[in-house]
Amino acid sequence: MKISFALILLASLSVNAAPLKRDASYPIAESYPIAESYPIAGRGYPIAESEPIADSYPIAGRGYPIAESEPIAESYPIAGRGYPIAESEPIADSYPIAGRGYPIAESEPIADSYPIAGRGYPIAESEPIAESYPIAGRGYPIAESEPIADSYPIAGRGYPIAESEPIAESYPIAG
């Protein structure tokens, strides 16, 4: 009885001596060794040799490869992430609107923009800032035919009055 128990024990040990597979292990092909894998979301995925780890860029806490035509130096942070900007719209030409940078065409430079409600909007050269008039705390362009001197305050705002009714000929009604 002792011999049969020993044989059974020896047989069970030889069967259990085989290596166990891990539940969380993923096979990596020999062409993609572990050293070239990159952790994304806590797992390792192979990266091709044409896109090494050095060319990857962290967006939202993960690394994604960036093509050589759009290097990291030309990316611009918008809303905390980096997006590539074409060479035709460099960072220097961008203008912050509502805390973000949007490209402005060369025909409308930043110097010609005018702040309305805390944001910058381009103003055409035919209506410069000097000819704008504040109404309700905002700037609106006034045509040259109605200059600021001919405007009349009604209810705390300025409205243009025709030349046929100048301020001297107006009559106060209701106070």
For each residue, the residues with C-beta under 8 A, 3 or more apart:
1: 4 5
2: 5 6
3: 6 7
4: 1 7 8
5: 1 2 8 9
6: 2 3 9 10
7: 3 4 10 11
8: 4 5 11 12
9: 5 6 12 13
10: 6 7 13 14
11: 7 8 14 15
12: 8 9 15 16
13: 9 10 16 17
14: 10 11 17
15: 11 12 18
16: 12 13
17: 13 14
18: 15
19:
20:
21: 25
22: 25
23:
24:
25: 21 22
26: 43 44
27:
28: 32 33 34 37 44 46
29: 32 46
30: 33
31:
32: 28 29 36 37 46 47
33: 28 30 36 37
34: 28 37 44
35:
36: 32 33 46 47 49 52 53
37: 28 32 33 34 44 45 46 47
38: 44 45 47 53 56 63
39: 42 43 44
40: 43 45 62 63
41: 62
42: 39
43: 26 39 40
44: 26 28 34 37 38 39
45: 37 38 40
46: 28 29 32 36 37
47: 32 36 37 38 51 52 53 56 65
48: 51
49: 36 52
50:
51: 47 48 55 56 65
52: 36 47 49 55 56
53: 36 38 47 56 63
54:
55: 51 52 65 66 68
56: 38 47 51 52 53 63 64 65 66
57: 63 64 65 66 72 75 82
58: 61 62 63
59: 62 64 81 82
60: 81
61: 58
62: 40 41 58 59
63: 38 40 53 56 57 58
64: 56 57 59
65: 47 51 55 56 57
66: 55 56 57 70 71 72 75 84
67: 70
68: 55 71
69:
70: 66 67 74 75 84
71: 66 68 74 75
72: 57 66 75 82
73:
74: 70 71 84 85 87
75: 57 66 70 71 72 82 83 84 85
76: 82 83 84 85 91 94 101
77: 80 81 82
78: 81 82 83 100 101
79: 100
80: 77
81: 59 60 77 78
82: 57 59 72 75 76 77 78
83: 75 76 78
84: 66 70 74 75 76
85: 74 75 76 89 90 91 94 103
86: 89
87: 74 90
88:
89: 85 86 93 94 103
90: 85 87 93 94
91: 76 85 94 101
92:
93: 89 90 103 104 106
94: 76 85 89 90 91 101 102 103 104
95: 101 102 103 104 110 113 120
96: 99 100 101 120
97: 100 101 102 119 120
98: 119
99: 96
100: 78 79 96 97
101: 76 78 91 94 95 96 97
102: 94 95 97
103: 85 89 93 94 95
104: 93 94 95 108 109 110 113 122
105: 108
106: 93 109
107:
108: 104 105 112 113 122
109: 104 106 112 113
110: 95 104 113 120
111:
112: 108 109 122 123 125 128
113: 95 104 108 109 110 120 121 122 123
114: 120 121 123 129 132 139
115: 118 119 120 139
116: 119 120 121 138 139
117: 138
118: 115
119: 97 98 115 116
120: 95 96 97 110 113 114 115 116
121: 113 114 116
122: 104 108 112 113
123: 112 113 114 127 128 129 132 141
124: 127
125: 112 128
126:
127: 123 124 131 132 141
128: 112 123 125 131 132
129: 114 123 132 139
130:
131: 127 128 141 142 144
132: 114 123 127 128 129 139 140 141 142
133: 139 140 141 142 148 151 158
134: 137 138 139 158
135: 138 140 157 158
136: 157
137: 134
138: 116 117 134 135
139: 114 115 116 129 132 133 134
140: 132 133 135
141: 123 127 131 132 133
142: 131 132 133 146 147 148 151 160
143: 146
144: 131 147
145:
146: 142 143 150 151 160
147: 142 144 150 151
148: 133 142 151 158
149:
150: 146 147 160 161 163 166 167
151: 133 142 146 147 148 158 159 160 161
152: 158 159 160 161 167 170
153: 156 157 158
154: 157 158 159
155:
156: 153
157: 135 136 153 154
158: 133 134 135 148 151 152 153 154
159: 151 152 154
160: 142 146 150 151 152
161: 150 151 152 165 166 167 170
162: 165
163: 150 166
164:
165: 161 162 169 170
166: 150 161 163 169 170
167: 150 152 161 170
168:
169: 165 166
170: 152 161 165 166 167
171:
172: 175
173:
174:
175: 172
